[in-house]
Amino acid sequence: MKVGARSTTGWRATISVAMSNYIEAGSIIAIATSLAFWQDAFGISNFAVGLLAALSANAFGAAIGAALGGPLCDRFGRKAIYTYDLLVYMAGVLMAAFALNFTMLLAAFIITGIAVGAGVPASWTYIAEQAPMTERAKHVGTAQLAWSIGPLIGFALAAALAPLGLLGSRLIFLHLFVVAAVVWWIRQGLQESQIWKDEGRDETREMSSSVGARGLRGLFSRKVNITALLFLGGIYLFWNTVAGQAGIFMPRVYDTAGLHSPVQQNLLQVLVWGCTVAATYFGFMRYADRMSQRLLYVIGAALGIAGWIILVAFTSSGIPTMLAFAVLWGISSGIGAQAFYSLWASELFATPYRASAQGVMFFVVRTATGLLSYFFPTLLAATGLPVVGSLLVGLLTVALIIGAVFAPKTQGKTLQEIEVERYGTPISPEAVAPSAAEASAATGSVSEASAATENVSGMPTPARTVV
């Protein structure tokens, strides 16, 4: 079928792009629920298990993909990533499904991770750029919702297919292949981001704009960008270091806490992610556009800290403790750091390097997660849950403090308005007054377009946001 023969727009486009997050989370859970089976089948050590986790979609693999995909997304367009990344992803999960040895499995995890890393920052960027300003959090929350449904289905499949052992895990990877193929087909009708297209129409804007060059060079050329990178990287780094280990090693944590049945472990994770789905839909998507985002963020972060404290302090209580943890951590994940990170990361950077910024942060965060993943299984086995759990509580506390202090005030504003507030001049042509833009289009004059740009650039600089 010819690409472009159909059009994928509106909520259908949002959902198809958000599926990058389903695929990412689904990959992590497929790995998490299969590691023990792979370890038994291939006779590999705990360190080798950590290596598989570290180089996968959960960490280094995704980090590499994000470092490549973010700048490419800004240079060649958001849609360019969607044309190819899922093809690479399908190759990776298919290789994992039929892996015959450790080397083949490791290669499969790396390939899958790179594809995931390239797609996720692009998805957050695209959704935010296409969303209405009064429903931006709701649309971006769709990515969070897809990210939550991935583990929900993944752990449910793992529990149902547990009697099949490694064969069941292979079938889970095959299900990801089928989902990716369907999503890839739907995405072929996507329209390019209008903001990105308009930003690139005037070739002279990049040279004349005070924002700087496109991509990484422009990103690191302004202090306001560095500040935003530190803020967003801070909340996502400290939160995801915990979430990354929980996502892929939570069955081992439950085992250390005294719950040894793989089926019960997976069912407990179904409860976690069921709460995350509910909190994302009924919490973040419904209220993040309407109530104080700072308050909602703090509530989510506090619930996550409370959940881990309960798990660490009352491990001997058994199932009731784990149920309390599952509910609190699940709700926290639905309205907490990742949802707000994906929203704020799309709002605080200008169009020429919006995806590059997310790629850089994703790279740093997943690299840190990968470093800990090398040692997490061994650390958990050697020191037990109290020591590891206390470390994770400390990291979550830092994420709470950073978000509570530096949360930006971007609610209800267009991306162009936010650009003007932060940079003192509009970067995207949408920020130009309609009459000037229309006059330029009517005459086709480059000089008139430049004059219109200069008029807007001369406006007074409004007060800046917190970040």
Buried (B, 14 or more C-beta within 10 A) or exposed (E): EEEEEEEBEEEEBBBBBBBBBBBBBBBBBBBBBBBBBBBEBBEBEBEBBBBBBBBBBBBBBBBBBBBBBBBBBBBEBBBBBBBBBBEBBBBBBBBBBEBEEBEBBBBBBBBBBBBBBBBBBBBBBBBBBBBEBEEBBBBBBBBBBBBBBBBBBBBBBBBBBBEEBBEBBBBBBBBBBEBBEEBBEBBBBBBBBEBBBBBBEBEEBBEEBEBBBBBBEBBBBBEBBEBBBBBBBBBBBBBBBBBBBBBBBBBBBBBBBBBEEBEBBBBBBBBBBBBBBBBBBEBBBBBBBEEBBBEBBBBBBBBBBBBBBBBBBBBEBEEEBBBBBBBBBBBBBBBBBBBBBBBBBBBBBBBBBBBBBBBBBBBBBBBBBBBBBBBBBBBBEEBBBEEBBBBBBEBBBBBBBBBBEBBBBBBEBBBBBBBBBBBBBBBBBBBBEEEBBEBBEEEEEEEBBBEBBEEBBEEEEEEBBEB
